[in-house]
């Protein structure tokens, strides 16, 4: 492999691996914080109008959230929120998220559209996080190896 090809390939793989690891860490931290400090609620899985037989892997959720903290009338009126949960990336939607199903969630009271599924609703999130993280580590390691090889030539 030529030095320039190895260098460019190493840089691309290292940048991809680094970005993927940062994204994974940010998503895990966000889910953890919202589950710990968020407001628990029950949402309903909504039927998606644009779905042509294929459903998005993350369900579209509808729930009522209290008005934003510190705003006029805070704590008295509820607003309807329509959003998808963060950190939910399976290839196919599980059967338990069929339209009309009630799902337990936690949401950030300052940003009600930031929603995560309750810990009991997530099946294999740790496994998915591990797979994405291992892809990031592998890409970063391959990029570092290519850069090391290009540097010694």
GROMACS elastic network, one bead per residue, 0.5 to 0.9 nm:
[ bonds ]
;  ai    aj funct       b0    kb
    1     4     6  0.84990   500
    1     5     6  0.66643   500
    1     6     6  0.63751   500
    1   150     6  0.88420   500
    2     5     6  0.52855   500
    2     6     6  0.61436   500
    2     7     6  0.85239   500
    2   150     6  0.80198   500
    3     6     6  0.51552   500
    3     7     6  0.60013   500
    3     8     6  0.85867   500
    3   149     6  0.82939   500
    3   150     6  0.51114   500
    3   151     6  0.79856   500
    3   153     6  0.70090   500
    4     8     6  0.60449   500
    4     9     6  0.83453   500
    4   150     6  0.76203   500
    5     8     6  0.52453   500
    5     9     6  0.59008   500
    5    10     6  0.82940   500
    5   150     6  0.85941   500
    6     9     6  0.50769   500
    6    10     6  0.58161   500
    6    11     6  0.84332   500
    6   143     6  0.87689   500
    6   146     6  0.55410   500
    6   147     6  0.65877   500
    6   149     6  0.75763   500
    6   150     6  0.57077   500
    7    10     6  0.50838   500
    7    11     6  0.61014   500
    7    12     6  0.85893   500
    7   143     6  0.85921   500
    7   146     6  0.66258   500
    7   147     6  0.54392   500
    7   148     6  0.87539   500
    7   149     6  0.85604   500
    7   150     6  0.57858   500
    7   151     6  0.80926   500
    8    11     6  0.51278   500
    8    12     6  0.61279   500
    8    13     6  0.85689   500
    8   146     6  0.88886   500
    8   147     6  0.84022   500
    9    12     6  0.51632   500
    9    13     6  0.60769   500
    9    14     6  0.84073   500
    9   143     6  0.68266   500
    9   146     6  0.70927   500
    9   147     6  0.81515   500
   10    13     6  0.52047   500
   10    14     6  0.58918   500
   10    15     6  0.83983   500
   10   140     6  0.84694   500
   10   142     6  0.70028   500
   10   144     6  0.61568   500
   10   145     6  0.72907   500
   10   147     6  0.50799   500
   10   148     6  0.85994   500
   10   150     6  0.85136   500
   11    14     6  0.51215   500
   11    15     6  0.59840   500
   11    16     6  0.84423   500
   11   143     6  0.60979   500
   11   144     6  0.79620   500
   11   146     6  0.83393   500
   11   147     6  0.71454   500
   12    15     6  0.52200   500
   12    16     6  0.60496   500
   12    17     6  0.85199   500
   12   143     6  0.70940   500
   13    16     6  0.50718   500
   13    17     6  0.59834   500
   13    18     6  0.84415   500
   13   139     6  0.52859   500
   13   140     6  0.59805   500
   13   141     6  0.83111   500
   13   142     6  0.67156   500
   13   144     6  0.80987   500
   13   146     6  0.88535   500
   14    17     6  0.51417   500
   14    18     6  0.60128   500
   14    19     6  0.84987   500
   14   136     6  0.87817   500
   14   139     6  0.61871   500
   14   141     6  0.72379   500
   14   142     6  0.73320   500
   14   144     6  0.63197   500
   14   147     6  0.88771   500
   15    18     6  0.51159   500
   15    19     6  0.60252   500
   15    20     6  0.84495   500
   15   139     6  0.85098   500
   15   140     6  0.72679   500
   15   143     6  0.80591   500
   16    19     6  0.52135   500
   16    20     6  0.60507   500
   16    21     6  0.85846   500
   16   136     6  0.72425   500
   16   139     6  0.68153   500
   16   140     6  0.72272   500
   16   143     6  0.88800   500
   17    20     6  0.51273   500
   17    21     6  0.61405   500
   17    22     6  0.86205   500
   17   133     6  0.87783   500
   17   135     6  0.72788   500
   17   137     6  0.60418   500
   17   138     6  0.71860   500
   17   141     6  0.80473   500
   17   142     6  0.89503   500
   17   143     6  0.80712   500
   18    21     6  0.51851   500
   18    22     6  0.61836   500
   18    23     6  0.85728   500
   18   136     6  0.65873   500
   18   137     6  0.78522   500
   18   139     6  0.81703   500
   18   140     6  0.62393   500
   19    22     6  0.51302   500
   19    23     6  0.60768   500
   19    24     6  0.85765   500
   19   136     6  0.78126   500
   20    23     6  0.50748   500
   20    24     6  0.61145   500
   20    25     6  0.85994   500
   20   132     6  0.75754   500
   20   133     6  0.73070   500
   20   135     6  0.80000   500
   20   136     6  0.52530   500
   20   137     6  0.85600   500
   21    24     6  0.50878   500
   21    25     6  0.61438   500
   21    26     6  0.85740   500
   21   132     6  0.79444   500
   21   133     6  0.58866   500
   21   134     6  0.86871   500
   21   135     6  0.85652   500
   21   136     6  0.53283   500
   21   137     6  0.71660   500
   21   140     6  0.89427   500
   22    25     6  0.51485   500
   22    26     6  0.61166   500
   22    27     6  0.86278   500
   22   136     6  0.89572   500
   23    26     6  0.51287   500
   23    27     6  0.61573   500
   23    28     6  0.86079   500
   24    27     6  0.52374   500
   24    28     6  0.61386   500
   24    29     6  0.85290   500
   24   129     6  0.69766   500
   24   132     6  0.71004   500
   24   133     6  0.65233   500
   24   136     6  0.87289   500
   25    28     6  0.52441   500
   25    29     6  0.60873   500
   25    30     6  0.85353   500
   25   133     6  0.85422   500
   26    29     6  0.51527   500
   26    30     6  0.60421   500
   26    31     6  0.86072   500
   27    30     6  0.50425   500
   27    31     6  0.61069   500
   27    32     6  0.84848   500
   27    86     6  0.76207   500
   27    87     6  0.62494   500
   28    31     6  0.52403   500
   28    32     6  0.61093   500
   28    33     6  0.86414   500
   28    87     6  0.76639   500
   28   129     6  0.78466   500
   29    32     6  0.50879   500
   29    33     6  0.61102   500
   29    34     6  0.85828   500
   30    33     6  0.52152   500
   30    34     6  0.61018   500
   30    35     6  0.84644   500
   30    86     6  0.84786   500
   30    87     6  0.88384   500
   30   116     6  0.87660   500
   31    34     6  0.53074   500
   31    35     6  0.60406   500
   31    36     6  0.85422   500
   31    86     6  0.72682   500
   31    87     6  0.71919   500
   31   115     6  0.84113   500
   31   116     6  0.61182   500
   31   117     6  0.84764   500
   32    35     6  0.52537   500
   32    36     6  0.61611   500
   32    37     6  0.85498   500
   33    36     6  0.51265   500
   33    37     6  0.58026   500
   33    38     6  0.72848   500
   33   108     6  0.89449   500
   34    37     6  0.52855   500
   34    39     6  0.79585   500
   34   106     6  0.63789   500
   34   107     6  0.62430   500
   34   108     6  0.59212   500
   34   114     6  0.82407   500
   34   115     6  0.75688   500
   34   116     6  0.69293   500
   35    38     6  0.54845   500
   35    39     6  0.80205   500
   35    40     6  0.80825   500
   35   105     6  0.82907   500
   35   106     6  0.57252   500
   35   107     6  0.77123   500
   35   108     6  0.87899   500
   35   116     6  0.70657   500
   35   117     6  0.81139   500
   35   118     6  0.67860   500
   35   119     6  0.76340   500
   36    39     6  0.87149   500
   36   106     6  0.85978   500
   37   106     6  0.85474   500
   37   107     6  0.87078   500
   37   108     6  0.76496   500
   38   106     6  0.53271   500
   38   107     6  0.50719   500
   38   109     6  0.66067   500
   38   115     6  0.87481   500
   39    65     6  0.88481   500
   39   105     6  0.82833   500
   39   106     6  0.52147   500
   39   107     6  0.53328   500
   39   108     6  0.64601   500
   39   109     6  0.64984   500
   40   104     6  0.73411   500
   40   105     6  0.58278   500
   40   107     6  0.66403   500
   40   118     6  0.79542   500
   41    63     6  0.76442   500
   41    64     6  0.82174   500
   41    65     6  0.82023   500
   41   103     6  0.85331   500
   41   104     6  0.60125   500
   41   105     6  0.54051   500
   41   106     6  0.59365   500
   41   107     6  0.75472   500
   42    62     6  0.89095   500
   42    63     6  0.67754   500
   42    64     6  0.86190   500
   42   102     6  0.64309   500
   42   103     6  0.55987   500
   42   105     6  0.58776   500
   42   106     6  0.82995   500
   43    61     6  0.58746   500
   43    62     6  0.54120   500
   43    64     6  0.78951   500
   43   101     6  0.83371   500
   43   102     6  0.56537   500
   43   103     6  0.52153   500
   43   104     6  0.62720   500
   43   105     6  0.67085   500
   44    60     6  0.83730   500
   44    61     6  0.55276   500
   44    62     6  0.53121   500
   44    63     6  0.65282   500
   44    99     6  0.76598   500
   44   100     6  0.58550   500
   44   101     6  0.56371   500
   44   103     6  0.60531   500
   44   104     6  0.87820   500
   45    59     6  0.62208   500
   45    60     6  0.57411   500
   45    62     6  0.64725   500
   45    97     6  0.65513   500
   45    98     6  0.67535   500
   45   100     6  0.51886   500
   45   101     6  0.54477   500
   45   102     6  0.64926   500
   45   103     6  0.72050   500
   46    59     6  0.75249   500
   46    60     6  0.55197   500
   46    61     6  0.56803   500
   46    62     6  0.64253   500
   46    82     6  0.85996   500
   46    98     6  0.84649   500
   46    99     6  0.52545   500
   46   100     6  0.61335   500
   46   101     6  0.82901   500
   47    51     6  0.84887   500
   47    59     6  0.89456   500
   47    60     6  0.75638   500
   47    98     6  0.84203   500
   47    99     6  0.51875   500
   47   100     6  0.73574   500
   48    51     6  0.56175   500
   48    55     6  0.77354   500
   48    56     6  0.88060   500
   48    59     6  0.88482   500
   48    60     6  0.71942   500
   48    99     6  0.83078   500
   49    52     6  0.83478   500
   51    54     6  0.56264   500
   51    55     6  0.58096   500
   51    56     6  0.78746   500
   52    55     6  0.77365   500
   55    58     6  0.83260   500
   55    59     6  0.79648   500
   55    92     6  0.79715   500
   55    93     6  0.69520   500
   56    59     6  0.64558   500
   56    60     6  0.82394   500
   56    91     6  0.88515   500
   56    92     6  0.76026   500
   56    93     6  0.68069   500
   57    88     6  0.76144   500
   57    89     6  0.64684   500
   57    90     6  0.59575   500
   57    91     6  0.60959   500
   57    92     6  0.51274   500
   57    94     6  0.78394   500
   58    84     6  0.61365   500
   58    85     6  0.66592   500
   58    86     6  0.83957   500
   58    87     6  0.88005   500
   58    88     6  0.57918   500
   58    89     6  0.65929   500
   58    90     6  0.77014   500
   58    92     6  0.86240   500
   58    93     6  0.66560   500
   58    97     6  0.86282   500
   59    83     6  0.84643   500
   59    84     6  0.59195   500
   59    85     6  0.73360   500
   59    88     6  0.87854   500
   59    93     6  0.74457   500
   59    97     6  0.64650   500
   59    98     6  0.81184   500
   59    99     6  0.82875   500
   60    82     6  0.69094   500
   60    83     6  0.56896   500
   60    85     6  0.78160   500
   60    99     6  0.86945   500
   61    81     6  0.79390   500
   61    82     6  0.56120   500
   61    83     6  0.53610   500
   61    84     6  0.58097   500
   61    85     6  0.76417   500
   61   103     6  0.83993   500
   62    80     6  0.70428   500
   62    81     6  0.56125   500
   62    83     6  0.66778   500
   62    84     6  0.87747   500
   63    79     6  0.83837   500
   63    80     6  0.58717   500
   63    81     6  0.54738   500
   63    82     6  0.68502   500
   63    83     6  0.87990   500
   64    78     6  0.58718   500
   64    79     6  0.54917   500
   64    81     6  0.60205   500
   64    82     6  0.89661   500
   65    68     6  0.83974   500
   65    77     6  0.85418   500
   65    78     6  0.52822   500
   65    79     6  0.53438   500
   65    80     6  0.64011   500
   65    81     6  0.68049   500
   65   107     6  0.83847   500
   65   109     6  0.76714   500
   65   112     6  0.65871   500
   66    69     6  0.82587   500
   66    74     6  0.71164   500
   66    75     6  0.57420   500
   66    76     6  0.71792   500
   66    77     6  0.60469   500
   66    79     6  0.61688   500
   66    80     6  0.88731   500
   66   109     6  0.74643   500
   66   112     6  0.84577   500
   67    70     6  0.86324   500
   67    71     6  0.71822   500
   67    72     6  0.84324   500
   67    73     6  0.72497   500
   67    74     6  0.50669   500
   67    75     6  0.59966   500
   67    76     6  0.72561   500
   67    77     6  0.58876   500
   67    78     6  0.55147   500
   67    79     6  0.61729   500
   67   109     6  0.81121   500
   67   110     6  0.87549   500
   67   112     6  0.87960   500
   68    71     6  0.57738   500
   68    72     6  0.86198   500
   68    73     6  0.88748   500
   68    74     6  0.60714   500
   68    75     6  0.79017   500
   68   109     6  0.62870   500
   68   110     6  0.55331   500
   68   111     6  0.74167   500
   68   112     6  0.78454   500
   69    72     6  0.87660   500
   69    74     6  0.58183   500
   69    75     6  0.75442   500
   69   109     6  0.67386   500
   69   110     6  0.59997   500
   70    73     6  0.82392   500
   70    74     6  0.59819   500
   70    75     6  0.88117   500
   71    74     6  0.52528   500
   71    75     6  0.89109   500
   73    76     6  0.56486   500
   73    77     6  0.67208   500
   74    77     6  0.68550   500
   74    78     6  0.88252   500
   75    78     6  0.77761   500
   81   112     6  0.70124   500
   81   113     6  0.65463   500
   82   113     6  0.72351   500
   83   112     6  0.88574   500
   83   113     6  0.57508   500
   83   114     6  0.78268   500
   83   115     6  0.74664   500
   84    88     6  0.86292   500
   84   113     6  0.79366   500
   84   114     6  0.82826   500
   84   115     6  0.70374   500
   84   116     6  0.83845   500
   85    88     6  0.63330   500
   85   105     6  0.83768   500
   85   113     6  0.85205   500
   85   114     6  0.71906   500
   85   117     6  0.63136   500
   86    89     6  0.85439   500
   86   114     6  0.70440   500
   86   115     6  0.60295   500
   86   116     6  0.53083   500
   86   117     6  0.78485   500
   87   116     6  0.72462   500
   87   117     6  0.87008   500
   87   125     6  0.81980   500
   87   129     6  0.89723   500
   88   116     6  0.82515   500
   88   117     6  0.82578   500
   88   122     6  0.83931   500
   88   125     6  0.77226   500
   89    92     6  0.85305   500
   89    93     6  0.89171   500
   89   125     6  0.87817   500
   89   128     6  0.79768   500
   90    93     6  0.66819   500
   90    94     6  0.82421   500
   90   128     6  0.79731   500
   93    96     6  0.83079   500
   93    97     6  0.68113   500
   93    98     6  0.82100   500
   94    97     6  0.58076   500
   94    98     6  0.77140   500
   95    98     6  0.56665   500
   96   101     6  0.73273   500
   96   103     6  0.87888   500
   96   121     6  0.89886   500
   97   100     6  0.82677   500
   97   101     6  0.62361   500
   97   102     6  0.82856   500
   97   103     6  0.77463   500
   98   101     6  0.59128   500
   99   102     6  0.88324   500
  103   117     6  0.76304   500
  103   118     6  0.81947   500
  103   121     6  0.72697   500
  104   117     6  0.63251   500
  104   118     6  0.54606   500
  104   119     6  0.87059   500
  104   120     6  0.80967   500
  104   121     6  0.68354   500
  105   115     6  0.67445   500
  105   116     6  0.57522   500
  105   119     6  0.84231   500
  105   121     6  0.81429   500
  106   114     6  0.86861   500
  106   115     6  0.58727   500
  106   116     6  0.55519   500
  106   117     6  0.63078   500
  106   118     6  0.60484   500
  107   110     6  0.87448   500
  107   111     6  0.76613   500
  107   112     6  0.56626   500
  107   113     6  0.72697   500
  107   114     6  0.57872   500
  107   116     6  0.64282   500
  107   117     6  0.87136   500
  108   111     6  0.52519   500
  108   112     6  0.52957   500
  108   113     6  0.75866   500
  108   114     6  0.57647   500
  108   115     6  0.67138   500
  108   116     6  0.89077   500
  109   112     6  0.54086   500
  109   113     6  0.89586   500
  109   114     6  0.86306   500
  110   114     6  0.88303   500
  111   114     6  0.57060   500
  111   115     6  0.87127   500
  112   115     6  0.68809   500
  116   119     6  0.87556   500
  117   120     6  0.80132   500
  117   121     6  0.59581   500
  117   122     6  0.65427   500
  118   121     6  0.53614   500
  118   122     6  0.68588   500
  119   122     6  0.55643   500
  119   123     6  0.83627   500
  120   123     6  0.74888   500
  122   125     6  0.60394   500
  123   126     6  0.83574   500
  123   127     6  0.89894   500
  124   127     6  0.52662   500
  124   128     6  0.63122   500
  124   129     6  0.86834   500
  125   128     6  0.50454   500
  125   129     6  0.60464   500
  125   130     6  0.84740   500
  126   129     6  0.50611   500
  126   130     6  0.60754   500
  126   131     6  0.86355   500
  127   130     6  0.50168   500
  127   131     6  0.62091   500
  127   132     6  0.87407   500
  128   131     6  0.51033   500
  128   132     6  0.62539   500
  128   133     6  0.84882   500
  129   132     6  0.52787   500
  129   133     6  0.60106   500
  129   134     6  0.84826   500
  130   133     6  0.50863   500
  130   134     6  0.59860   500
  130   135     6  0.85701   500
  131   134     6  0.51291   500
  131   135     6  0.62495   500
  131   136     6  0.87149   500
  132   135     6  0.51208   500
  132   136     6  0.63456   500
  132   137     6  0.87557   500
  133   136     6  0.50132   500
  133   137     6  0.61479   500
  133   138     6  0.84866   500
  134   138     6  0.59144   500
  134   139     6  0.84382   500
  135   138     6  0.51104   500
  135   139     6  0.61074   500
  135   140     6  0.85160   500
  136   139     6  0.51907   500
  136   140     6  0.60776   500
  136   141     6  0.85280   500
  137   140     6  0.50654   500
  137   141     6  0.60121   500
  137   142     6  0.85112   500
  138   141     6  0.50975   500
  138   142     6  0.60552   500
  138   143     6  0.84780   500
  139   142     6  0.51217   500
  139   143     6  0.60483   500
  139   144     6  0.85227   500
  140   143     6  0.51103   500
  140   144     6  0.61204   500
  140   145     6  0.86258   500
  141   144     6  0.50447   500
  141   145     6  0.61268   500
  141   146     6  0.86052   500
  142   145     6  0.50934   500
  142   146     6  0.61890   500
  142   147     6  0.85943   500
  143   146     6  0.51446   500
  143   147     6  0.61544   500
  143   148     6  0.85480   500
  144   147     6  0.50704   500
  144   148     6  0.60575   500
  144   149     6  0.85989   500
  145   148     6  0.50047   500
  145   149     6  0.61284   500
  145   150     6  0.85180   500
  146   149     6  0.51084   500
  146   150     6  0.60595   500
  146   151     6  0.84809   500
  147   150     6  0.50220   500
  147   151     6  0.60123   500
  147   152     6  0.87048   500
  148   151     6  0.50575   500
  148   152     6  0.63824   500
  148   153     6  0.88980   500
  149   152     6  0.53345   500
  149   153     6  0.64717   500
  150   153     6  0.54378   500
